């Protein structure tokens, strides 16, 4: 069906336009195995810690800015999606934006919201680097994916990094326009790892916490992509 006057005609999905499913899972499994095998969580965190100076980057302005302002682009994207969804429900000429904006809202709710903050951070009980014996404190270090007691720590996974990784979510909406899709994926991964690195540098998270934030956000996007049947009907089709 042709698009209404004044709207961009949707690009029909092709099999090659569908998001990668197994590749991210394999990458996440491989990264997890390497982190556990070579003790990369502790080794990477030690790059930012000294016995006499502690976590020396903790008070650096750039690190503090990434902590305070790093989540704001994701919040802005979700806010725009919410307003667009409301406009699409109220105005006929905006109806073709309902599914894309709903997708962005659901990914935010499922990934950074439910899975990362609601399920894992609240219950997994992995102590943060600054609290473990290996860095001069009192809590027992728990390797990646080794569950502790709820309330023992909120290191796994990284919530701030997840907000950065959320910026990759438009990738799923732009698959038919490959260059834009790749750009969205690169931007999201860069933002997530940049914010995540700042959290590792201050002793708030381990490398594995950041890696799993990336995996959970991507897999959340993949799940919502199929939940809304975006593989069958492109956003904006009728």
C-alpha positions as CSV (number, residue, x, y, z in Angstrom):
1,X,0.0,0.0,0.0
2,X,1.3,3.5,-0.8
3,X,2.0,5.9,2.0
4,X,-0.4,8.7,2.7
5,X,0.5,12.0,1.1
6,X,3.3,13.8,3.0
7,X,4.7,10.6,4.6
8,X,7.8,8.7,3.7
9,X,6.9,5.4,2.1
10,X,8.0,2.4,4.3
11,X,10.7,0.2,3.0
12,X,9.6,-3.4,2.9
13,X,11.7,-5.7,5.2
14,X,13.9,-8.3,3.7
15,X,15.5,-11.3,5.3
16,X,18.8,-9.7,5.2
17,X,17.4,-6.6,7.0
18,X,16.6,-8.6,10.1
19,X,18.7,-8.0,13.3
20,X,21.5,-10.3,14.2
21,X,20.4,-12.8,16.8
22,X,23.0,-15.5,17.3
23,X,26.1,-13.3,16.7
24,X,25.5,-11.1,19.8
25,X,24.8,-14.2,21.9
26,X,28.0,-15.8,20.8
27,X,29.9,-12.5,21.4
28,X,28.5,-12.2,24.9
29,X,29.3,-15.9,25.7
30,X,32.8,-15.5,24.4
31,X,33.4,-12.2,26.3
32,X,32.1,-13.8,29.5
33,X,34.3,-16.9,29.1
34,X,37.4,-14.7,28.5
35,X,36.6,-12.5,31.5
36,X,36.3,-15.6,33.7
37,X,39.2,-17.5,32.3
38,X,41.7,-14.6,32.5
39,X,40.3,-12.9,35.6
40,X,39.8,-9.7,33.5
41,X,37.3,-8.1,35.9
42,X,40.0,-7.7,38.6
43,X,42.8,-7.1,36.2
44,X,41.0,-4.3,34.4
45,X,39.8,-2.6,37.5
46,X,43.4,-2.7,38.9
47,X,44.4,-0.3,36.1
48,X,42.5,2.4,37.9
49,X,43.4,1.6,41.5
50,X,46.5,2.2,43.5
51,X,47.1,1.0,47.1
52,X,48.0,4.5,48.4
53,X,45.7,6.6,46.2
54,X,42.7,4.4,45.8
55,X,40.4,5.2,42.8
56,X,42.3,8.2,41.6
57,X,39.9,9.1,38.7
58,X,36.9,9.3,41.0
59,X,36.9,13.1,41.2
60,X,38.0,14.0,37.7
61,X,35.5,16.4,36.0
62,X,35.0,14.3,32.8
63,X,34.3,11.2,34.9
64,X,31.8,13.1,37.1
65,X,30.1,14.6,34.0
66,X,29.7,11.1,32.5
67,X,28.1,9.9,35.7
68,X,25.7,12.8,36.0
69,X,24.8,13.5,32.3
70,X,25.5,10.1,30.6
71,X,21.9,8.9,31.0
72,X,20.3,12.1,29.7
73,X,20.5,11.3,26.0
74,X,18.6,8.0,26.6
75,X,16.1,9.8,28.8
76,X,15.6,12.4,26.1
77,X,15.1,9.7,23.4
78,X,12.5,7.9,25.6
79,X,10.7,11.1,26.4
80,X,10.5,12.0,22.7
81,X,9.2,8.5,22.0
82,X,6.5,8.9,24.6
83,X,5.3,12.3,23.3
84,X,5.4,10.9,19.7
85,X,3.3,7.9,20.8
86,X,0.7,10.1,22.4
87,X,0.6,12.3,19.3
88,X,0.2,9.2,17.1
89,X,-2.7,8.0,19.2
90,X,-4.4,11.4,19.0
91,X,-3.7,12.5,15.5
92,X,-4.3,10.4,12.4
93,X,-1.4,11.9,10.4
94,X,1.0,10.8,13.2
95,X,-0.3,7.2,13.4
96,X,2.6,5.8,11.4
97,X,4.9,6.8,14.3
98,X,3.0,4.8,17.0
99,X,4.8,1.5,16.5
100,X,8.4,2.9,16.3
101,X,7.8,5.1,19.4
102,X,6.2,2.2,21.2
103,X,9.2,0.0,20.4
104,X,11.6,2.6,21.9
105,X,9.5,2.8,25.1
106,X,9.2,-0.9,25.5
107,X,13.0,-1.4,25.0
108,X,13.6,1.2,27.7
109,X,11.1,-0.5,30.0
110,X,12.4,-4.0,29.5
111,X,16.1,-3.5,29.2
112,X,17.4,-0.7,31.5
113,X,14.1,-0.8,33.5
114,X,12.9,-4.3,34.3
115,X,15.8,-6.6,33.6
116,X,18.8,-4.4,34.7
117,X,17.4,-2.3,37.5
118,X,14.4,-4.3,38.6
119,X,15.6,-7.8,38.4
120,X,19.4,-8.1,38.4
121,X,20.7,-5.1,40.3
122,X,18.1,-5.5,43.0
123,X,18.6,-9.2,43.5
124,X,21.9,-10.5,42.1
125,X,24.0,-9.2,45.0
126,X,27.4,-8.7,43.4
127,X,29.5,-6.3,45.4
128,X,31.0,-3.3,43.7
129,X,34.8,-3.2,43.2
130,X,35.3,-0.4,45.8
131,X,33.7,-2.7,48.4
132,X,35.7,-5.9,47.9
133,X,38.7,-7.3,49.8
134,X,40.9,-7.2,46.6
135,X,40.8,-3.4,46.8
136,X,41.2,-2.9,50.5
137,X,37.7,-3.2,51.8
138,X,35.7,-6.0,53.5
139,X,33.3,-7.8,51.1
140,X,34.1,-11.0,49.3
141,X,34.8,-10.7,45.6
142,X,32.3,-12.6,43.4
143,X,33.3,-13.4,39.9
144,X,31.0,-12.6,37.0
145,X,27.7,-14.4,37.0
146,X,28.3,-15.7,40.6
147,X,25.2,-14.7,42.5
148,X,25.4,-13.3,46.0
149,X,22.7,-12.3,48.5
150,X,20.2,-9.6,47.6
151,X,21.4,-6.3,49.1
152,X,25.0,-7.5,49.2
153,X,25.8,-5.3,46.2
154,X,24.4,-3.7,43.1
155,X,27.4,-4.1,40.7
156,X,25.8,-6.5,38.2
157,X,25.0,-5.1,35.7
158,X,25.8,-1.5,35.1
159,X,22.7,0.7,35.0
160,X,24.5,3.8,33.7
161,X,26.1,1.9,30.9
162,X,22.7,0.4,30.0
163,X,21.4,3.9,29.5
164,X,24.2,4.6,27.1
165,X,23.6,1.3,25.3
166,X,20.0,2.2,24.9
167,X,21.0,4.6,22.2
168,X,21.5,1.6,19.9
169,X,17.8,0.8,20.0
170,X,17.0,2.8,16.8
171,X,19.2,0.3,15.0
172,X,16.2,-2.1,15.0
173,X,14.0,0.5,13.4
174,X,16.5,1.4,10.7
175,X,17.5,-2.1,9.4
176,X,16.1,-1.4,5.9
177,X,18.5,1.6,5.7
178,X,21.7,-0.2,6.5
179,X,24.0,2.8,6.9
180,X,21.8,4.5,9.4
181,X,21.3,1.2,11.2
182,X,25.0,0.7,11.5
183,X,25.5,4.3,12.7
184,X,22.9,3.8,15.4
185,X,24.5,0.6,16.5
186,X,28.0,2.2,16.6
187,X,26.7,5.2,18.5
188,X,24.9,3.1,21.1
189,X,27.9,0.8,21.7
190,X,30.3,3.7,21.9
191,X,28.1,5.6,24.3
192,X,27.5,2.6,26.5
193,X,31.1,1.6,26.7
194,X,32.3,5.2,27.3
195,X,29.9,5.6,30.2
196,X,30.7,2.1,31.4
197,X,34.4,2.8,31.3
198,X,33.9,5.8,33.5
199,X,32.0,3.6,36.0
200,X,34.8,1.0,36.0
201,X,37.4,3.8,36.6
202,X,35.7,4.9,39.8
203,X,35.3,1.4,41.2
204,X,31.6,1.3,40.8
205,X,31.5,-1.6,38.3
206,X,33.6,-4.4,36.8
207,X,34.2,-4.8,33.1
208,X,31.8,-7.8,33.0
209,X,29.0,-5.7,34.4
210,X,29.3,-3.3,31.4
211,X,29.6,-6.2,28.9
212,X,26.4,-7.7,30.2
213,X,24.6,-4.4,30.2
214,X,25.3,-4.3,26.4
215,X,24.1,-7.8,25.9
216,X,20.9,-7.3,27.9
217,X,19.9,-4.1,26.2
218,X,20.5,-5.6,22.7
219,X,18.6,-8.7,23.5
220,X,15.8,-6.6,24.9
221,X,15.6,-4.7,21.6
222,X,15.6,-8.0,19.8
223,X,12.8,-9.4,21.9
224,X,10.6,-6.3,21.4
225,X,11.4,-6.3,17.7
226,X,9.8,-9.7,17.3
227,X,7.1,-8.9,19.9
228,X,5.8,-6.0,17.7
229,X,6.4,-8.1,14.5
230,X,8.7,-5.5,13.1
231,X,10.2,-8.4,11.0
232,X,6.9,-8.6,9.1
233,X,5.7,-5.1,8.9
234,X,8.1,-2.2,8.8
235,X,7.2,0.8,11.1
236,X,4.9,3.1,9.3
237,X,3.2,0.4,7.2
238,X,-0.6,-0.1,7.2
